[in-house]
């Protein structure tokens, strides 16, 4: 058994249940929902009767895996899903995790010996059927034969703990808990700092740590730019056939998704947040994102419908303090965010442990020069603390390679210094020589 198979065996949790979900193409299709979107099912028919195999709807728990099948006339497995919300007495929800590029026909699996006793194959009357762990594995292996890019991990929401965060991000537990508390209280924060301090890397992992797993469906990530507009972000009219139609933006859609699951936390991450015209992009939502205005409804200009930003949605922005071209942030927006300053982690115990694991004198020498360089940058009246060199340029390596360190110096650090001291060639040459000498020691 190879390592991939062992990993997949470990992921098939014997305590979980596995399910087969029928979609009737005459009523709806899996193709009608996007990956990450959920479909809600009632536990009762239009006549008020319990659905067939009613106990299955009661037994299914959030996070359990589901085979997405379309019955007559399609008769194909077309998607992998999970239970996104267990029953509340009236409804249960299923989230589509993967579309199958190559569907699996029912005829391809019904004669497999290990599936002869599968609940659906014995009596296909109903819409939601139980599968054993082995039955799920057999069907999944058939899916993987035709869709080799699919991995069993793609159907599993992976646990992500605070300990996982601390292993990946050079933070202390106290700092992490303080940052989580700030975000939950304020709802909106901006991570600001110099290039390479790990703002973007940390933002998504902060979301994972607060959620408790790597659930991508609850995290959205975009980047602002000077042309980004309210129409991109919230809604606007777009050309369509012979006229125009109203289309919703990414933030509007994400808010609507979060509203469906008020007990779950959702995170909207905006990179380069101060590169856009923020007041224009947010529009009337500027008021609704305030922590004490969450859930309040406001009439939107385009749709003339009421809309609210849910209290379970958090906004994390990132701001590069060394970007000289950035527009000044609107004061009205500034007061709606808390600002968290991130600094290089060269002196942190966690980074030093990583540095020690790489165990190389050349790296140690370059890092000492970078620390001296940062002090020079801080003392430079035309630069300052917002322009220092961050630690992330030196992260992510499992073992030391001289070529890697040479490339960091030549293609990452020196170009930054060329921009900083374009009008001071003497100082540029001095630090360029110091960095190159350290690499060669």
SEBAPA-804203 format. One line per 5 residues: number of its first residue (from 1); their letters; for each residue x, y, z of C-alpha. Coordinates in Angstrom, 3 decimals, padded with zeros to 6 digits. Each point is the difference from the previous one (the first is absolute). Last residue first. Example, Ala and Ser with C-alpha at 12.3 -4.5 7.8 and 13.67 -1.06 7.14 Angstrom:
2
2) sa) 013.670/-001.060/007.140  -001.370/-003.440/000.660 $
end
This chain:
441
441) xxxxx) 030.883/033.720/003.015  -001.345/000.407/-003.576  -003.582/000.949/000.966  001.298/002.532/002.533  002.139/001.667/-002.668 $
436) xxxxx) -003.050/000.425/-002.244  -002.010/001.664/002.785  002.812/002.384/000.981  000.700/000.917/-003.625  -003.640/000.929/-000.663 $
431) xxxxx) -000.019/001.951/003.236  002.884/002.254/-001.012  -001.096/000.279/-003.628  -003.419/001.337/000.995  001.528/002.453/002.470 $
426) xxxxx) 002.265/001.452/-002.674  -002.722/-000.002/-002.650  -002.268/002.317/002.043  -002.812/001.219/-002.239  -001.297/-003.502/-000.881 $
421) xxxxx) 000.305/-000.792/003.704  -003.328/-001.684/000.811  -000.667/-001.323/-003.512  003.472/-001.459/-000.393  -000.330/-001.353/003.556 $
416) xxxxx) -003.095/-001.966/-001.010  001.777/-001.314/-003.114  002.906/-001.129/002.275  -002.251/-001.996/002.332  -002.045/-002.192/-002.337 $
411) xxxxx) 001.987/-000.953/-003.126  003.624/000.025/001.128  -000.362/-000.656/003.734  -002.780/-002.560/-000.262  001.704/-001.607/-003.022 $
406) xxxxx) 003.307/-000.398/001.855  -001.834/-001.589/002.945  -001.719/-002.539/-002.271  003.232/-000.848/-001.799  001.742/-000.598/003.345 $
401) xxxxx) -002.538/-002.645/000.926  -001.194/-000.536/003.581  -002.635/-002.582/000.890  -003.780/-000.047/000.399  -000.389/003.549/-001.332 $
396) xxxxx) -003.239/001.935/000.513  001.410/003.192/001.462  002.867/002.334/-000.917  -001.934/002.625/-001.951  -002.650/-000.334/002.719 $
391) xxxxx) 002.192/001.808/002.524  -000.854/003.543/-001.023  002.287/002.775/-001.266  -000.743/003.425/001.497  -002.036/002.658/-001.826 $
386) xxxxx) -002.723/000.825/002.543  002.628/000.580/002.681  001.380/003.099/-001.689  000.695/001.177/-003.561  000.977/003.575/-000.934 $
381) xxxxx) 001.341/000.770/003.490  002.281/-003.078/-000.075  000.299/-001.272/003.571  -002.463/-002.856/-000.594  001.761/-000.982/-003.222 $
376) xxxxx) 003.405/-000.109/001.729  -001.501/-002.185/002.754  -001.441/-002.280/-002.663  003.409/-000.303/-001.647  001.585/-001.078/003.288 $
371) xxxxx) -002.641/-002.731/000.339  000.502/-000.935/-003.663  003.770/-000.297/000.573  -000.591/-002.380/002.917  -002.383/-002.020/-002.165 $
366) xxxxx) 002.638/-000.287/-002.724  002.572/-001.348/002.488  -002.397/-002.579/001.466  -000.897/-001.167/-003.510  003.671/-000.402/-000.864 $
361) xxxxx) 000.643/-001.805/003.293  -002.646/-002.652/-000.669  -002.165/-001.929/002.446  -003.337/-000.286/-001.806  -001.479/-001.230/003.310 $
356) xxxxx) 001.674/002.916/001.822  -001.747/002.503/-002.257  -003.354/-001.686/000.670  000.626/000.185/003.743  001.049/003.627/-000.383 $
351) xxxxx) -003.284/000.680/-001.767  -002.038/-001.452/002.892  002.102/001.789/002.651  -000.681/003.351/-001.621  002.957/002.233/-000.804 $
346) xxxxx) -000.294/-000.289/-003.805  -003.775/000.395/000.118  -000.337/003.124/-002.133  -002.884/002.212/001.164  -003.783/-000.086/-000.370 $
341) xxxxx) -002.125/002.956/001.059  -003.670/-000.729/000.690  -002.416/002.736/-000.991  -003.598/-000.120/001.220  -002.529/000.844/-002.665 $
336) xxxxx) -003.166/002.106/-000.074  001.893/003.121/001.053  002.185/-000.222/-003.076  -003.000/-000.145/-002.320  -001.317/003.396/001.060 $
331) xxxxx) 003.556/001.317/-000.086  000.353/-000.911/-003.684  003.298/-001.725/-000.622  002.623/002.040/-001.784  000.777/-001.352/-003.450 $
326) xxxxx) 002.923/-002.346/-000.347  002.886/000.742/-002.348  002.802/-000.065/002.599  -000.570/-003.660/000.815  002.147/-000.738/003.057 $
321) xxxxx) -002.925/-000.263/002.448  -001.496/-002.968/-001.863  -003.601/-000.291/001.186  -001.970/-003.206/000.499  -003.722/-000.173/000.755 $
316) xxxxx) -001.884/-002.551/002.087  -003.794/000.288/-000.013  -002.099/-002.213/002.285  -003.442/-001.441/-000.748  -002.053/-001.513/002.841 $
311) xxxxx) -001.747/003.328/000.721  -001.671/-000.024/-003.434  000.334/002.998/-002.350  -003.532/001.115/-000.799  -002.114/000.569/-003.111 $
306) xxxxx) -003.367/001.525/-000.829  -000.992/000.148/-003.648  000.008/002.967/-002.375  002.326/-002.106/-002.190  002.362/002.789/-001.036 $
301) xxxxx) 000.059/002.398/002.973  -000.250/-002.571/002.780  -002.554/000.521/002.789  001.640/-000.657/003.367  -000.572/-002.752/002.540 $
296) xxxxx) 001.705/-000.349/003.379  001.647/-003.388/000.564  003.369/001.514/000.800  -000.312/003.643/001.024  001.871/-000.291/003.315 $
291) xxxxx) 003.072/-001.529/-001.642  000.039/002.516/-002.829  -000.254/-001.700/-003.404  -003.501/001.419/-000.593  001.114/003.646/000.000 $
286) xxxxx) 002.503/-000.347/-002.817  -002.519/-002.205/-001.757  -001.441/003.169/-001.586  002.930/000.085/-002.397  002.614/-002.660/000.783 $
281) xxxxx) 001.967/000.456/-003.234  -000.427/003.786/-000.195  001.016/000.564/003.610  002.949/-002.343/-000.479  001.480/001.470/-003.149 $
276) xxxxx) 002.342/-002.947/-000.466  003.670/-000.503/000.825  -000.735/000.186/003.740  -001.194/-003.601/000.264  003.109/-001.475/-001.602 $
271) xxxxx) -001.395/-003.477/000.799  -003.608/-000.262/001.146  -001.017/-003.068/002.025  -003.682/-000.757/000.670  -000.381/-002.477/002.859 $
266) xxxxx) -003.077/-002.016/000.982  -000.865/-001.303/003.484  -002.731/-002.617/000.425  -003.128/000.298/002.192  -001.680/002.366/-002.459 $
261) xxxxx) 000.088/-002.542/-002.849  -002.168/001.362/-002.820  001.096/003.565/000.729  003.615/-000.953/-000.763  -000.965/-000.972/-003.566 $
256) xxxxx) -001.874/003.273/-000.500  003.020/001.947/001.248  002.204/-001.893/-002.459  -002.312/000.844/-002.902  -000.009/003.713/000.861 $
251) xxxxx) 003.788/000.025/000.430  000.586/-001.728/-003.346  -002.215/002.321/-002.028  -003.594/-000.483/-001.116  -001.149/000.515/-003.574 $
246) xxxxx) -002.838/002.268/-001.178  -000.750/-000.393/-003.697  000.676/002.118/-003.024  -001.248/000.082/-003.568  000.058/-001.863/-003.286 $
241) xxxxx) 001.793/-003.115/001.275  001.317/000.958/003.461  002.173/003.011/000.779  000.536/000.331/003.765  -001.965/001.944/002.627 $
236) xxxxx) 001.487/000.142/003.476  000.433/-001.801/003.279  002.140/-000.179/003.152  003.723/-000.346/-000.701  000.390/000.152/-003.763 $
231) xxxxx) -002.725/002.645/-000.419  001.370/001.889/003.002  003.252/000.284/-001.933  003.562/-001.268/-000.376  001.945/002.142/-002.479 $
226) xxxxx) 002.718/001.071/002.456  000.559/-003.522/001.291  -001.482/-002.166/002.753  000.924/-003.644/000.435  -002.421/-002.798/000.838 $
221) xxxxx) -000.165/-002.974/002.412  -003.157/-001.731/001.205  -000.012/-002.403/002.982  -002.971/-002.106/001.133  000.011/-002.346/-003.025 $
216) xxxxx) 003.717/-000.572/000.536  -000.635/-001.946/003.223  003.510/-000.570/001.313  -001.149/-000.762/003.571  -000.590/001.599/003.411 $
211) xxxxx) -001.837/003.063/-001.303  002.168/002.394/002.040  003.218/-001.815/-000.928  -001.025/-000.225/-003.664  -000.694/003.757/-000.126 $
206) xxxxx) 003.366/000.777/001.596  001.555/-002.362/-002.527  -001.533/002.026/-002.838  001.356/003.276/001.372  003.435/-001.330/000.980 $
201) xxxxx) 001.330/-000.665/-003.482  -001.339/003.320/-001.262  001.641/001.968/002.797  003.270/-001.956/000.085  002.560/002.666/001.001 $
196) xxxxx) 001.404/-000.015/-003.530  -000.634/003.572/-001.031  -000.632/002.366/002.931  -003.055/-000.055/002.192  -003.732/000.298/000.381 $
191) xxxxx) -002.581/-002.615/000.868  -003.353/001.745/-000.225  -002.879/-001.043/002.237  -003.791/-000.187/-000.274  -002.467/-001.797/002.302 $
186) xxxxx) 001.067/002.284/002.925  -000.674/-002.448/002.835  000.619/-003.277/-001.808  003.059/001.485/-001.706  001.485/001.321/003.239 $
181) xxxxx) -000.576/-003.289/001.809  001.682/-001.935/-002.811  002.963/002.417/000.102  000.372/-000.344/003.790  -000.230/-003.781/-000.223 $
176) xxxxx) 002.703/-000.039/-002.669  002.255/002.362/001.942  -000.313/-002.095/003.162  000.734/-003.204/-001.927  003.213/001.540/-001.335 $
171) xxxxx) 000.438/000.731/-003.667  002.406/-001.129/-002.699  -002.643/-001.470/-002.303  000.036/-003.619/-001.173  000.499/-001.909/003.244 $
166) xxxxx) -002.049/002.562/001.936  -002.907/-000.426/-002.383  000.050/-003.792/000.304  000.010/000.381/003.805  -003.022/002.277/-000.269 $
161) xxxxx) -001.735/-002.884/-001.720  -000.879/-000.832/-003.590  -002.155/-003.090/-000.530  -000.276/-001.011/-003.625  -003.370/000.089/-001.741 $
156) xxxxx) 000.077/-003.241/-001.979  -001.282/-000.464/-003.520  003.161/001.372/-001.598  002.058/-002.270/002.250  -001.270/-003.018/-001.916 $
151) xxxxx) 001.838/001.354/-002.986  -001.485/000.834/-003.402  002.642/000.602/-002.698  -000.363/-003.615/-001.164  -003.622/000.504/-001.144 $
146) xxxxx) -000.989/-003.204/-001.807  001.792/-002.391/002.351  -000.690/002.404/002.864  -003.770/-000.417/-000.352  000.373/-003.790/000.111 $
141) xxxxx) 002.185/000.349/003.104  -002.709/002.183/001.549  -002.667/-002.597/-000.650  002.080/-002.710/001.668  000.941/002.263/002.916 $
136) xxxxx) -003.617/001.034/000.588  -001.077/-003.629/000.052  002.771/-000.817/002.466  -001.033/002.781/002.370  -003.600/-001.176/-000.171 $
131) xxxxx) -002.508/002.023/-001.981  -003.316/001.497/001.149  -002.549/001.321/-002.455  -001.675/003.325/-000.737  -002.516/000.498/-002.820 $
126) xxxxx) -002.669/-002.673/000.199  -000.924/-003.263/-001.731  003.276/-001.552/-001.160  -000.509/-003.252/001.975  002.881/-002.499/-000.072 $
121) xxxxx) 002.296/002.230/-002.057  -000.585/003.013/002.270  000.708/-001.906/003.203  003.218/-001.577/-001.241  -000.196/-003.793/000.315 $
116) xxxxx) 001.472/-000.808/-003.434  002.686/002.664/000.404  002.966/-002.200/000.901  -000.700/-002.299/-002.956  000.141/002.743/-002.620 $
111) xxxxx) -002.999/-000.514/-002.306  -001.608/003.366/000.755  003.230/001.957/-000.507  000.423/000.643/-003.710  -003.750/-000.167/-000.713 $
106) xxxxx) -000.516/003.011/002.259  002.148/002.063/-002.333  003.006/001.872/001.396  000.369/003.614/-001.157  003.259/001.324/-001.546 $
101) xxxxx) 000.794/003.577/000.989  -001.537/-000.734/003.391  -000.988/003.203/001.798  001.398/000.224/003.510  -001.106/001.274/003.420 $
96) xxxxx) -003.741/000.568/-000.516  -001.580/000.878/003.337  -003.052/-001.822/001.386  -002.571/001.555/002.331  -002.677/-001.487/002.303 $
91) xxxxx) -003.383/001.540/000.746  -003.043/-000.272/002.262  001.029/-001.479/003.343  003.320/001.850/000.041  001.727/-002.581/-002.168 $
86) xxxxx) 003.764/000.120/-000.410  001.630/002.844/-001.860  002.820/-000.359/-002.530  -000.440/-003.739/-000.591  002.716/-000.680/-002.550 $
81) xxxxx) 000.163/-000.297/-003.749  001.792/-001.756/-002.856  -001.586/000.446/-003.419  -001.224/-001.615/-003.238  -000.904/-003.622/000.766 $
76) xxxxx) -002.124/-000.966/-003.015  -003.482/-001.363/-000.741  -001.009/002.896/-002.277  -003.609/-001.043/-000.816  -000.564/-000.926/002.773 $
71) xxxxx) 002.111/000.831/003.093  002.677/002.603/000.589  002.575/-001.009/002.629  002.091/002.060/002.437  001.959/-002.286/002.367 $
66) xxxxx) -000.041/001.515/003.497  002.587/000.484/002.714  -000.732/000.941/003.597  000.929/003.535/001.075  -003.227/000.749/001.870 $
61) xxxxx) -001.775/-003.116/001.225  -002.475/-002.308/-001.731  -002.161/-002.007/002.429  -003.275/001.940/-000.321  000.014/000.019/-003.807 $
56) xxxxx) 000.825/-003.717/000.045  -002.922/-000.660/002.354  -002.447/001.178/-002.662  000.719/-002.911/-002.342  -002.738/001.503/-002.178 $
51) xxxxx) -000.830/003.640/000.675  -002.486/000.711/002.759  -003.419/001.109/-001.201  -001.079/003.654/000.038  -001.666/-000.168/-003.409 $
46) xxxxx) 002.820/002.056/-001.566  002.404/-002.648/001.275  001.798/000.203/003.353  003.635/000.133/001.076  000.525/003.068/-002.153 $
41) xxxxx) 003.219/000.190/-001.955  002.375/002.955/-000.276  002.683/000.192/-002.689  003.455/001.299/000.848  002.590/001.892/-002.025 $
36) xxxxx) 003.745/-000.690/000.297  000.208/-001.340/-003.552  -002.804/001.727/-001.891  -003.629/-001.120/-000.166  -002.112/-000.681/-003.094 $
31) xxxxx) 002.363/-002.745/-001.172  -001.173/-002.123/002.943  -003.380/-000.136/-001.725  -003.556/000.918/000.982  -003.628/-001.105/-000.388 $
26) xxxxx) -000.094/-002.154/-003.138  003.648/-000.843/000.622  -000.984/-001.807/003.250  002.998/000.330/002.282  000.779/-003.071/002.083 $
21) xxxxx) 002.422/000.195/002.940  002.120/-002.979/001.110  001.457/000.210/003.499  002.904/-000.839/002.270  -000.059/-000.120/003.786 $
16) xxxxx) 002.924/001.025/002.143  001.390/-001.958/002.931  002.074/-002.243/-002.263  001.871/003.028/-001.330  001.165/-000.425/-003.555 $
11) xxxxx) 002.799/002.563/000.195  002.422/-002.530/001.482  -000.600/-002.376/-002.900  000.634/002.851/-002.434  003.330/000.787/001.643 $
6) xxxxx) 001.015/-003.666/-000.135  -000.924/-000.155/-003.689  002.134/003.033/-000.778  002.924/-001.431/002.021  000.077/-003.219/-002.039 $
1) x) -001.552/-003.363/001.032 $
end
